[in-house]
Amino acid sequence: MKYIDHIRSKMNNVNHPDHYQGDYGMEVYDVIHNFSEELSGEMGFYQGNAIKYILRWYKKNGVEDLRKAREYIDKMVKLEESYLTR
C-alpha cells in the first residue's frame, strides 16, 4: 500500500502540486487562464509567469518567487512601453 501512496503523491506533484492550489480548490492555472486568455505572445507569457510566482510565493520559494514575479512584471512594463512609443 505504501508504494501506491508514493505513486499518488508523485502524480499529485506533477498534476496538482500543493503550491499551485488555492484554499478553495482553484489552481494557479485557472487564474492565469481567466486573466491572460486575450493576451498572446510575450505579454501572455510574462503575465502568466508573474501571476504564477505571485500566487505561489508563500508556499514554495518565498522572496525568491517574489523577485521572479518582479522580473516578469518589469518585462511587461518594457514591452508595453515599447508599444506606446511606436
N, CA, C and O atoms as CSV, one atom per row, in Angstrom:
chain,resi,resn,atom,element,x,y,z
A,1,MET,N,N,0.820,-1.207,0.000
A,1,MET,CA,C,0.000,0.000,0.000
A,1,MET,C,C,0.860,1.265,0.000
A,1,MET,O,O,0.468,2.271,-0.593
A,2,LYS,N,N,1.998,1.234,0.640
A,2,LYS,CA,C,2.858,2.420,0.680
A,2,LYS,C,C,3.332,2.808,-0.712
A,2,LYS,O,O,3.473,3.997,-0.998
A,3,TYR,N,N,3.580,1.848,-1.576
A,3,TYR,CA,C,4.020,2.138,-2.931
A,3,TYR,C,C,2.947,2.918,-3.681
A,3,TYR,O,O,3.261,3.881,-4.380
A,4,ILE,N,N,1.701,2.520,-3.547
A,4,ILE,CA,C,0.592,3.215,-4.217
A,4,ILE,C,C,0.489,4.651,-3.712
A,4,ILE,O,O,0.292,5.572,-4.505
A,5,ASP,N,N,0.618,4.846,-2.418
A,5,ASP,CA,C,0.583,6.200,-1.857
A,5,ASP,C,C,1.738,7.039,-2.400
A,5,ASP,O,O,1.574,8.224,-2.690
A,6,HIS,N,N,2.902,6.415,-2.532
A,6,HIS,CA,C,4.068,7.113,-3.087
A,6,HIS,C,C,3.799,7.546,-4.526
A,6,HIS,O,O,4.098,8.683,-4.893
A,7,ILE,N,N,3.246,6.668,-5.332
A,7,ILE,CA,C,2.934,6.971,-6.732
A,7,ILE,C,C,1.889,8.089,-6.805
A,7,ILE,O,O,2.021,9.003,-7.619
A,8,ARG,N,N,0.870,8.026,-5.976
A,8,ARG,CA,C,-0.159,9.078,-5.961
A,8,ARG,C,C,0.427,10.429,-5.597
A,8,ARG,O,O,0.069,11.444,-6.194
A,9,SER,N,N,1.327,10.449,-4.620
A,9,SER,CA,C,1.914,11.734,-4.236
A,9,SER,C,C,2.785,12.280,-5.353
A,9,SER,O,O,2.814,13.493,-5.566
A,10,LYS,N,N,3.494,11.420,-6.072
A,10,LYS,CA,C,4.308,11.872,-7.207
A,10,LYS,C,C,3.410,12.416,-8.311
A,10,LYS,O,O,3.723,13.449,-8.902
A,11,MET,N,N,2.309,11.747,-8.596
A,11,MET,CA,C,1.368,12.220,-9.616
A,11,MET,C,C,0.790,13.566,-9.191
A,11,MET,O,O,0.611,14.451,-10.028
A,12,ASN,N,N,0.502,13.730,-7.924
A,12,ASN,CA,C,-0.036,14.987,-7.423
A,12,ASN,C,C,0.963,16.119,-7.633
A,12,ASN,O,O,0.571,17.244,-7.944
A,13,ASN,N,N,2.242,15.830,-7.465
A,13,ASN,CA,C,3.267,16.855,-7.667
A,13,ASN,C,C,3.379,17.265,-9.123
A,13,ASN,O,O,3.842,18.366,-9.420
A,14,VAL,N,N,2.966,16.402,-10.033
A,14,VAL,CA,C,3.000,16.727,-11.461
A,14,VAL,C,C,1.720,17.429,-11.876
A,14,VAL,O,O,1.769,18.468,-12.535
A,15,ASN,N,N,0.589,16.884,-11.504
A,15,ASN,CA,C,-0.705,17.379,-11.980
A,15,ASN,C,C,-1.349,18.439,-11.099
A,15,ASN,O,O,-1.995,19.351,-11.615
A,16,HIS,N,N,-1.192,18.343,-9.809
A,16,HIS,CA,C,-1.853,19.272,-8.888
A,16,HIS,C,C,-0.966,19.548,-7.675
A,16,HIS,O,O,-1.338,19.197,-6.555
A,17,PRO,N,N,0.202,20.170,-7.874
A,17,PRO,CA,C,1.070,20.422,-6.722
A,17,PRO,C,C,0.414,21.366,-5.722
A,17,PRO,O,O,-0.336,22.271,-6.089
A,18,ASP,N,N,0.715,21.130,-4.463
A,18,ASP,CA,C,0.111,21.930,-3.394
A,18,ASP,C,C,0.395,23.420,-3.534
A,18,ASP,O,O,-0.459,24.244,-3.207
A,19,HIS,N,N,1.594,23.778,-4.022
A,19,HIS,CA,C,1.931,25.199,-4.112
A,19,HIS,C,C,1.186,25.908,-5.242
A,19,HIS,O,O,1.303,27.125,-5.381
A,20,TYR,N,N,0.426,25.172,-6.049
A,20,TYR,CA,C,-0.418,25.780,-7.087
A,20,TYR,C,C,-1.906,25.655,-6.767
A,20,TYR,O,O,-2.748,25.959,-7.612
A,21,GLN,N,N,-2.235,25.213,-5.564
A,21,GLN,CA,C,-3.617,25.034,-5.138
A,21,GLN,C,C,-4.032,26.152,-4.191
A,21,GLN,O,O,-3.298,26.499,-3.266
A,22,GLY,N,N,-5.208,26.710,-4.428
A,22,GLY,CA,C,-5.770,27.681,-3.506
A,22,GLY,C,C,-6.567,26.985,-2.424
A,22,GLY,O,O,-6.801,25.778,-2.496
A,23,ASP,N,N,-6.980,27.731,-1.435
A,23,ASP,CA,C,-7.733,27.165,-0.312
A,23,ASP,C,C,-9.072,26.578,-0.732
A,23,ASP,O,O,-9.577,25.673,-0.068
A,24,TYR,N,N,-9.660,27.069,-1.818
A,24,TYR,CA,C,-10.982,26.612,-2.224
A,24,TYR,C,C,-10.949,25.773,-3.497
A,24,TYR,O,O,-11.965,25.630,-4.178
A,25,GLY,N,N,-9.773,25.215,-3.817
A,25,GLY,CA,C,-9.667,24.310,-4.948
A,25,GLY,C,C,-9.267,24.943,-6.261
A,25,GLY,O,O,-8.961,24.232,-7.219
A,26,MET,N,N,-9.260,26.265,-6.330
A,26,MET,CA,C,-8.836,26.915,-7.570
A,26,MET,C,C,-7.329,26.771,-7.699
A,26,MET,O,O,-6.592,26.864,-6.717
A,27,GLU,N,N,-6.889,26.543,-8.926
A,27,GLU,CA,C,-5.466,26.397,-9.178
A,27,GLU,C,C,-4.924,27.627,-9.896
A,27,GLU,O,O,-5.669,28.374,-10.530
A,28,VAL,N,N,-3.637,27.817,-9.785
A,28,VAL,CA,C,-2.976,28.935,-10.450
A,28,VAL,C,C,-3.299,28.921,-11.940
A,28,VAL,O,O,-3.528,29.976,-12.531
A,29,TYR,N,N,-3.321,27.742,-12.552
A,29,TYR,CA,C,-3.637,27.621,-13.975
A,29,TYR,C,C,-4.985,28.279,-14.291
A,29,TYR,O,O,-5.128,28.950,-15.313
A,30,ASP,N,N,-5.964,28.084,-13.414
A,30,ASP,CA,C,-7.302,28.652,-13.638
A,30,ASP,C,C,-7.249,30.182,-13.658
A,30,ASP,O,O,-7.894,30.823,-14.488
A,31,VAL,N,N,-6.480,30.752,-12.743
A,31,VAL,CA,C,-6.358,32.210,-12.677
A,31,VAL,C,C,-5.657,32.732,-13.929
A,31,VAL,O,O,-6.108,33.693,-14.552
A,32,ILE,N,N,-4.547,32.086,-14.286
A,32,ILE,CA,C,-3.809,32.510,-15.485
A,32,ILE,C,C,-4.706,32.429,-16.707
A,32,ILE,O,O,-4.736,33.355,-17.517
A,33,HIS,N,N,-5.425,31.349,-16.846
A,33,HIS,CA,C,-6.312,31.170,-17.999
A,33,HIS,C,C,-7.379,32.263,-18.054
A,33,HIS,O,O,-7.648,32.827,-19.115
A,34,ASN,N,N,-7.978,32.552,-16.912
A,34,ASN,CA,C,-9.054,33.536,-16.874
A,34,ASN,C,C,-8.585,34.963,-17.123
A,34,ASN,O,O,-9.330,35.762,-17.689
A,35,PHE,N,N,-7.381,35.295,-16.717
A,35,PHE,CA,C,-6.914,36.671,-16.825
A,35,PHE,C,C,-5.952,36.909,-17.978
A,35,PHE,O,O,-5.626,38.061,-18.266
A,36,SER,N,N,-5.492,35.868,-18.642
A,36,SER,CA,C,-4.499,36.046,-19.702
A,36,SER,C,C,-4.977,35.538,-21.052
A,36,SER,O,O,-4.214,35.548,-22.018
A,37,GLU,N,N,-6.205,35.100,-21.136
A,37,GLU,CA,C,-6.713,34.478,-22.356
A,37,GLU,C,C,-6.609,35.390,-23.576
A,37,GLU,O,O,-6.346,34.916,-24.681
A,38,GLU,N,N,-6.812,36.687,-23.386
A,38,GLU,CA,C,-6.794,37.615,-24.522
A,38,GLU,C,C,-5.384,38.035,-24.920
A,38,GLU,O,O,-5.191,38.618,-25.987
A,39,LEU,N,N,-4.416,37.751,-24.090
A,39,LEU,CA,C,-3.035,38.127,-24.389
A,39,LEU,C,C,-2.358,37.014,-25.174
A,39,LEU,O,O,-2.670,35.835,-25.009
A,40,SER,N,N,-1.436,37.410,-26.021
A,40,SER,CA,C,-0.712,36.390,-26.763
A,40,SER,C,C,0.777,36.712,-26.748
A,40,SER,O,O,1.186,37.787,-26.309
A,41,GLY,N,N,1.559,35.799,-27.217
A,41,GLY,CA,C,2.991,36.009,-27.347
A,41,GLY,C,C,3.671,36.332,-26.040
A,41,GLY,O,O,3.344,35.785,-24.987
A,42,GLU,N,N,4.631,37.240,-26.136
A,42,GLU,CA,C,5.453,37.591,-24.977
A,42,GLU,C,C,4.629,38.079,-23.790
A,42,GLU,O,O,4.864,37.662,-22.656
A,43,MET,N,N,3.665,38.962,-24.047
A,43,MET,CA,C,2.915,39.555,-22.941
A,43,MET,C,C,2.137,38.481,-22.175
A,43,MET,O,O,2.101,38.499,-20.945
A,44,GLY,N,N,1.523,37.559,-22.891
A,44,GLY,CA,C,0.807,36.472,-22.230
A,44,GLY,C,C,1.740,35.607,-21.405
A,44,GLY,O,O,1.404,35.205,-20.291
A,45,PHE,N,N,2.911,35.323,-21.954
A,45,PHE,CA,C,3.905,34.521,-21.240
A,45,PHE,C,C,4.370,35.234,-19.978
A,45,PHE,O,O,4.423,34.638,-18.902
A,46,TYR,N,N,4.706,36.517,-20.115
A,46,TYR,CA,C,5.184,37.277,-18.960
A,46,TYR,C,C,4.111,37.386,-17.874
A,46,TYR,O,O,4.397,37.202,-16.691
A,47,GLN,N,N,2.882,37.686,-18.283
A,47,GLN,CA,C,1.816,37.828,-17.285
A,47,GLN,C,C,1.541,36.498,-16.590
A,47,GLN,O,O,1.376,36.457,-15.371
A,48,GLY,N,N,1.491,35.428,-17.348
A,48,GLY,CA,C,1.252,34.108,-16.750
A,48,GLY,C,C,2.305,33.759,-15.719
A,48,GLY,O,O,1.983,33.248,-14.647
A,49,ASN,N,N,3.559,34.030,-16.035
A,49,ASN,CA,C,4.627,33.729,-15.086
A,49,ASN,C,C,4.574,34.639,-13.867
A,49,ASN,O,O,4.798,34.179,-12.747
A,50,ALA,N,N,4.283,35.918,-14.063
A,50,ALA,CA,C,4.172,36.829,-12.924
A,50,ALA,C,C,3.067,36.364,-11.979
A,50,ALA,O,O,3.253,36.339,-10.762
A,51,ILE,N,N,1.921,35.998,-12.539
A,51,ILE,CA,C,0.804,35.503,-11.726
A,51,ILE,C,C,1.218,34.246,-10.974
A,51,ILE,O,O,0.967,34.116,-9.776
A,52,LYS,N,N,1.853,33.325,-11.685
A,52,LYS,CA,C,2.279,32.058,-11.077
A,52,LYS,C,C,3.163,32.313,-9.858
A,52,LYS,O,O,2.932,31.748,-8.790
A,53,TYR,N,N,4.171,33.161,-10.020
A,53,TYR,CA,C,5.095,33.390,-8.914
A,53,TYR,C,C,4.447,34.154,-7.773
A,53,TYR,O,O,4.748,33.890,-6.609
A,54,ILE,N,N,3.566,35.092,-8.081
A,54,ILE,CA,C,2.879,35.840,-7.024
A,54,ILE,C,C,1.971,34.922,-6.210
A,54,ILE,O,O,1.903,35.040,-4.986
A,55,LEU,N,N,1.281,34.017,-6.878
A,55,LEU,CA,C,0.328,33.171,-6.163
A,55,LEU,C,C,0.976,32.037,-5.383
A,55,LEU,O,O,0.364,31.510,-4.455
A,56,ARG,N,N,2.183,31.653,-5.729
A,56,ARG,CA,C,2.787,30.515,-5.034
A,56,ARG,C,C,3.891,30.889,-4.062
A,56,ARG,O,O,4.391,30.014,-3.354
A,57,TRP,N,N,4.290,32.140,-3.996
A,57,TRP,CA,C,5.493,32.531,-3.264
A,57,TRP,C,C,5.516,32.051,-1.825
A,57,TRP,O,O,6.555,31.588,-1.355
A,58,TYR,N,N,4.415,32.145,-1.117
A,58,TYR,CA,C,4.409,31.801,0.306
A,58,TYR,C,C,4.362,30.302,0.554
A,58,TYR,O,O,4.604,29.853,1.675
A,59,LYS,N,N,4.049,29.510,-0.491
A,59,LYS,CA,C,4.014,28.060,-0.342
A,59,LYS,C,C,5.271,27.378,-0.870
A,59,LYS,O,O,5.506,26.204,-0.585
A,60,LYS,N,N,6.081,28.108,-1.639
A,60,LYS,CA,C,7.213,27.425,-2.262
A,60,LYS,C,C,8.549,28.102,-1.966
A,60,LYS,O,O,9.280,27.637,-1.091
A,61,ASN,N,N,8.887,29.170,-2.657
A,61,ASN,CA,C,10.246,29.713,-2.578
A,61,ASN,C,C,10.349,31.081,-1.922
A,61,ASN,O,O,11.403,31.713,-1.992
A,62,GLY,N,N,9.294,31.548,-1.293
A,62,GLY,CA,C,9.354,32.809,-0.554
A,62,GLY,C,C,9.760,34.000,-1.415
A,62,GLY,O,O,9.255,34.187,-2.522
A,63,VAL,N,N,10.673,34.791,-0.890
A,63,VAL,CA,C,11.094,36.032,-1.533
A,63,VAL,C,C,11.666,35.775,-2.932
A,63,VAL,O,O,11.526,36.619,-3.817
A,64,GLU,N,N,12.297,34.644,-3.136
A,64,GLU,CA,C,12.831,34.321,-4.470
A,64,GLU,C,C,11.734,34.367,-5.528
A,64,GLU,O,O,11.946,34.898,-6.618
A,65,ASP,N,N,10.572,33.820,-5.217
A,65,ASP,CA,C,9.458,33.854,-6.170
A,65,ASP,C,C,8.938,35.271,-6.375
A,65,ASP,O,O,8.526,35.619,-7.482
A,66,LEU,N,N,8.949,36.088,-5.337
A,66,LEU,CA,C,8.532,37.483,-5.498
A,66,LEU,C,C,9.500,38.232,-6.415
A,66,LEU,O,O,9.087,39.071,-7.216
A,67,ARG,N,N,10.771,37.924,-6.292
A,67,ARG,CA,C,11.756,38.546,-7.193
A,67,ARG,C,C,11.536,38.103,-8.636
A,67,ARG,O,O,11.653,38.902,-9.565
A,68,LYS,N,N,11.218,36.832,-8.812
A,68,LYS,CA,C,10.937,36.327,-10.159
A,68,LYS,C,C,9.705,37.019,-10.741
A,68,LYS,O,O,9.691,37.398,-11.912
A,69,ALA,N,N,8.680,37.180,-9.917
A,69,ALA,CA,C,7.470,37.873,-10.380
A,69,ALA,C,C,7.811,39.291,-10.804
A,69,ALA,O,O,7.333,39.764,-11.835
A,70,ARG,N,N,8.632,39.971,-10.017
A,70,ARG,CA,C,9.027,41.339,-10.337
A,70,ARG,C,C,9.775,41.405,-11.669
A,70,ARG,O,O,9.583,42.342,-12.445
A,71,GLU,N,N,10.623,40.415,-11.933
A,71,GLU,CA,C,11.342,40.369,-13.212
A,71,GLU,C,C,10.368,40.300,-14.384
A,71,GLU,O,O,10.541,40.995,-15.385
A,72,TYR,N,N,9.345,39.459,-14.254
A,72,TYR,CA,C,8.368,39.335,-15.343
A,72,TYR,C,C,7.508,40.588,-15.468
A,72,TYR,O,O,7.140,40.976,-16.577
A,73,ILE,N,N,7.189,41.218,-14.356
A,73,ILE,CA,C,6.428,42.472,-14.411
A,73,ILE,C,C,7.265,43.558,-15.076
A,73,ILE,O,O,6.743,44.339,-15.871
A,74,ASP,N,N,8.556,43.616,-14.761
A,74,ASP,CA,C,9.442,44.573,-15.422
A,74,ASP,C,C,9.484,44.335,-16.930
A,74,ASP,O,O,9.501,45.291,-17.706
A,75,LYS,N,N,9.502,43.082,-17.348
A,75,LYS,CA,C,9.482,42.757,-18.779
A,75,LYS,C,C,8.174,43.223,-19.419
A,75,LYS,O,O,8.165,43.708,-20.550
A,76,MET,N,N,7.073,43.071,-18.685
A,76,MET,CA,C,5.778,43.531,-19.188
A,76,MET,C,C,5.781,45.041,-19.376
A,76,MET,O,O,5.292,45.547,-20.385
A,77,VAL,N,N,6.329,45.753,-18.408
A,77,VAL,CA,C,6.380,47.220,-18.487
A,77,VAL,C,C,7.201,47.647,-19.696
A,77,VAL,O,O,6.769,48.509,-20.462
A,78,LYS,N,N,8.373,47.060,-19.877
A,78,LYS,CA,C,9.224,47.412,-21.020
A,78,LYS,C,C,8.529,47.122,-22.345
A,78,LYS,O,O,8.586,47.928,-23.274
A,79,LEU,N,N,7.878,45.976,-22.424
A,79,LEU,CA,C,7.190,45.611,-23.659
A,79,LEU,C,C,6.041,46.571,-23.942
A,79,LEU,O,O,5.873,47.025,-25.074
A,80,GLU,N,N,5.259,46.878,-22.927
A,80,GLU,CA,C,4.127,47.807,-23.105
A,80,GLU,C,C,4.621,49.196,-23.470
A,80,GLU,O,O,4.033,49.858,-24.325
A,81,GLU,N,N,5.688,49.641,-22.837
A,81,GLU,CA,C,6.248,50.950,-23.165
A,81,GLU,C,C,6.760,50.987,-24.606
A,81,GLU,O,O,6.655,52.015,-25.276
A,82,SER,N,N,7.311,49.877,-25.080
A,82,SER,CA,C,7.783,49.841,-26.478
A,82,SER,C,C,6.614,49.954,-27.463
A,82,SER,O,O,6.767,50.513,-28.549
A,83,TYR,N,N,5.458,49.426,-27.083
A,83,TYR,CA,C,4.265,49.558,-27.937
A,83,TYR,C,C,3.787,51.007,-27.968
A,83,TYR,O,O,3.344,51.493,-29.009
A,84,LEU,N,N,3.874,51.697,-26.834
A,84,LEU,CA,C,3.390,53.066,-26.736
A,84,LEU,C,C,4.266,54.058,-27.497
A,84,LEU,O,O,3.792,55.116,-27.909
A,85,THR,N,N,5.537,53.721,-27.683
A,85,THR,CA,C,6.441,54.642,-28.366
A,85,THR,C,C,6.538,54.383,-29.866
A,85,THR,O,O,7.334,55.026,-30.551
A,86,ARG,N,N,5.762,53.475,-30.374
A,86,ARG,CA,C,5.801,53.185,-31.816
A,86,ARG,C,C,4.977,54.171,-32.595
A,86,ARG,O,O,4.897,54.077,-33.820
